[in-house]
């Protein structure tokens, strides 16, 4: 389909925009995964291996990433973080 689109100026513009949108979506997904990875590392460093590490890391990263990192560093209990 892109081959057909790129035969006209309008088609080339549409194809270019599609590529740019795909890159932006990839960057956003990468940023979100980076936040989860950092949250997971912070949780593991502070609390060791916990059974719900991945789930908790994802939930905390989605809510307030920076604020939750600060809570971990300040010594929040796991119960507080899970609430």
Secondary structure, 3 states (H helix, E strand, C coil): CHHHHCCCHHHHHHHHHHHHHHHHHHHHHHHHHHHHHHHHHHHHHHHCCCCCHHHHHHHHHHHHHHHHHHHHHCCCCHHHHHC
